[in-house]
Amino acid sequence: MKWELVDKVLVLVQGEGVASDVEWNAFLDDYDKQSTLLQSMLWHLPSIGPSSAQRRRLSEIHARHPLAIAVLTNSQLARGAVTALSWLGVTVKTFDPAQEEAALTHLGLSPRTRELLLKQLASLRRELTGTDRGMTA
């Protein structure tokens, strides 16, 4: 997992497989600390979403500081986890990775922020996978 704050948008990129509780807790600690500064979150989720305990903690933070979340995934398992997050009150919507522009529109981002975000998303993907492309089918 990699994450970074880009112009009031938290960008989260997960690798393949399940993220460990250690990784998730580090991310959620940062999310909680930065939540009052955030406008939205863009989440790249290639395979499996967060566990029920991880979803519960994310929803608790979201309840204190709600923001729009767009998730890029083509995984049915990840979509199921995202749906479960929405049942916990998290404002979240999934998009196919080919719909990056639609996800950014959903988040209501300015053209400048969109450009910065796409560059950082590609950079974080490269760090995790060696490629800046989205997920494969």
Beta strands, then each sheet from edge to edge (+ up, - down):
strand 1: 2-6
strand 2: 9-13
strand 3: 40-44
strand 4: 68-72
strand 5: 92-95
sheet 1: 1+ 2- 3- 4- 5-
end
